[in-house]
């Protein structure tokens, strides 16, 4: 099953995770090599969340590694909001509310990932994130909602030479990938697919 066929049947596998990881990290490196500060910030964020694809890739190597990489994957998910807002403090005045709530979510998710009864991801026809229980899903959903709310309210930059339009456009793209993964495709591994799409579309941030 190759990369393109896997996308057509809406299933993440080793090839798609590896390809997505390479695309995401490569795009991030190009972005942080830019002279535009907003692109550097987005590039760092892209490189952080694209690590999800690296963790997924290692899960395919078997039971000896799937538990630790499943835990690392969940921790990465839980810290995405906090990392995002900390990075954005280099461009904007971020309300402490965003930092505090994101920190609480990150700590909660980290404890969830460290539990002895942690449910690791497994591979059936597709890679399934068994650790996405109801409470974890709610916390992560709140985190992403918080990020989208910030994007919506993001109007006044600290400096006139910062491209707020660029930052807002990245939010639009992230929201589109969310809609595609959760509403249009309606597949059981939507969270995994959303992470994959976000890494694949990262090159668009370079040309925006």
PyMOL commands that set and color helices and strands:
alter all, ss='L'
color gray80, all
select helices_A, chain A and resi 3-8+14-32+37-49+51-59+63-88+96-113+134-153+164-184+190-200+202-207
alter helices_A, ss='H'
color red, helices_A
select strands_A, chain A and resi 122-123+127-128
alter strands_A, ss='S'
color yellow, strands_A
deselect
rebuild
show_as cartoon
